[in-house]
Amino acid sequence: MKLQRVIPALFSVALLSMPTLSNAALEGDACTAGDYGSKAQYRCSTVGNGQYMTIRELYQLGYRVVSSYAYEKTGNTVIIIEKQTS
């Protein structure tokens, strides 16, 4: 009787402890530009080795923009990018 209760519980624990895509480590970065718009050039902390890149170039490297903020007073823009998973 007890074994019939233990096996489903163990199966549930094993299933819940399996890694999933949603909690997998993601690669990302923060990038800044002194301008905003489709032609803005962004410099990222680690991606691109300090070179200025456009949004198009970031996407070509396999990243996507997940957040952005434009500072109206200074004209600076910050974007947060994340490596796309396929």
C-alpha positions as CSV (number, residue, x, y, z in Angstrom):
1,M,0.0,0.0,0.0
2,K,2.7,2.5,1.0
3,L,4.7,1.8,-2.1
4,Q,1.7,2.8,-4.3
5,R,1.8,6.2,-2.7
6,V,5.6,6.6,-2.7
7,I,6.2,5.9,-6.5
8,P,3.9,8.6,-7.8
9,A,5.4,11.1,-5.2
10,L,8.9,10.2,-6.4
11,F,7.9,10.6,-10.0
12,S,6.4,14.0,-9.2
13,V,9.5,15.2,-7.5
14,A,11.7,14.0,-10.3
15,L,9.5,15.7,-12.9
16,L,9.5,19.0,-11.0
17,S,13.2,19.0,-10.5
18,M,14.0,18.6,-14.2
19,P,15.5,21.7,-15.8
20,T,13.1,23.6,-18.2
21,L,13.7,26.2,-20.8
22,S,12.1,28.9,-18.7
23,N,14.7,28.6,-15.9
24,A,17.7,27.9,-18.1
25,A,20.5,30.5,-17.9
26,L,20.2,33.2,-20.5
27,E,23.0,35.3,-22.0
28,G,22.3,39.0,-22.1
29,D,23.8,42.5,-21.8
30,A,23.0,46.1,-21.3
31,C,23.7,48.5,-24.2
32,T,23.7,52.3,-24.4
33,A,23.5,54.9,-27.2
34,G,23.7,58.7,-27.2
35,D,20.7,58.8,-29.6
36,Y,17.6,56.8,-30.3
37,G,15.9,55.6,-33.4
38,S,16.4,53.0,-36.1
39,K,19.9,54.2,-36.9
40,A,21.2,54.5,-33.3
41,Q,24.5,52.9,-32.6
42,Y,24.7,50.9,-29.3
43,R,27.7,50.0,-27.2
44,C,27.2,47.0,-25.0
45,S,29.1,45.9,-21.9
46,T,30.3,42.6,-23.3
47,V,28.7,41.9,-26.6
48,G,30.6,43.3,-29.6
49,N,33.9,43.9,-27.8
50,G,33.1,47.6,-27.2
51,Q,32.2,48.3,-30.8
52,Y,29.1,50.4,-31.7
53,M,26.3,48.3,-33.3
54,T,22.8,48.8,-34.7
55,I,19.8,46.9,-33.6
56,R,20.0,45.0,-36.9
57,E,23.6,44.0,-36.1
58,L,22.6,42.8,-32.6
59,Y,19.8,40.7,-34.1
60,Q,22.3,39.3,-36.7
61,L,24.5,38.2,-33.7
62,G,21.5,36.3,-32.3
63,Y,20.3,38.8,-29.7
64,R,16.9,40.4,-29.2
65,V,15.9,43.5,-27.4
66,V,13.8,42.7,-24.3
67,S,13.7,46.2,-22.7
68,S,14.5,49.7,-23.5
69,Y,14.4,53.2,-22.0
70,A,15.1,56.6,-23.5
71,Y,16.2,59.4,-21.2
72,E,14.4,62.5,-22.7
73,K,16.6,65.1,-21.0
74,T,19.9,63.6,-22.2
75,G,18.8,61.8,-25.4
76,N,20.6,58.6,-24.2
77,T,19.0,55.2,-24.7
78,V,19.5,52.0,-22.8
79,I,18.5,48.6,-24.1
80,I,18.7,45.2,-22.5
81,I,19.4,42.4,-24.9
82,E,19.1,38.6,-24.6
83,K,20.5,35.8,-26.6
84,Q,17.7,34.2,-28.6
85,T,17.1,30.5,-28.0
86,S,16.9,29.2,-31.5
